[in-house]
């Protein structure tokens, strides 16, 4: 079974900005450490291909009701 890398689009970054647009959310069944929270789509695709994982895009709320600071991961 291939692992999964879950990511979502960042809320406060626009399309024209030269900042990474995606936020790493979770990794399942892959022995992998990330040293960055914000990545470019190309970087995510290369990492997933190298470790044999699938990328899963999570839908972020469009109204901005959830802030990055409010989400806790245990």
N, C-alpha and C positions, 0 to 999 in steps of 0.2 A: 504494500500500500504506500503510495506516494504521500509525503508530508504536504502540509498546507501552510501558506504564508498569507495572513489576513492583513489587509491594508485598506485605508480610506483616503479620500481627498481631503486635504486640509481646508478649513473653513475660511481662514483669514488671508489666503494667498490667491491672488488673481492669476489669470492666464498669461498676462503680459510680463509679470514679474519673473526675474531670473532666480527664483528660490525653488527648492524642491517642493513639489505640490502634494506629495503623498506622505501620510503618517503611518508608520508601522504600528499595528494593533496587537497581533498575536502570531505565534508560530506553533504548529502542532506536528508531532511525530517527526521532527527534524532536529538533529543534534547540531545546533547553530547558535552563535552569539552575534548579536548586532551591536555595533558601537555608535549607531546613529538612529535617531527617531524619525527624521525627515529624509526621504529619499526621492529620487527621480524615477519615473516609470521604467526607463531604460535600465537603471541600476537594479530595480526589483526583478525585472525580467531576466537579467544576466545571472543574478544570484539564484533565482528559482531554477533556471536551466542547469546551473553548475551542480546543484545539490539534488536535482530531480524532484522538486516540489511544485505544487500547483499554486497559482496566485488566485486569491479570492478577494474581490473588491466589495467592500461593505458600503452600503448607502449611508451617507451622512445627511442629517436633517438640513433642509434648505433654508429654514427660518433662523438658523443660528441658535436654537434653543439649548443645545448642549455645547458647553465649552470644554476645551482640553483639560482644564484644571478639575472639572467635576467628575471625570471618569477615573475610577480606581480599579486596579488589577491586582489580584492576590495570587 
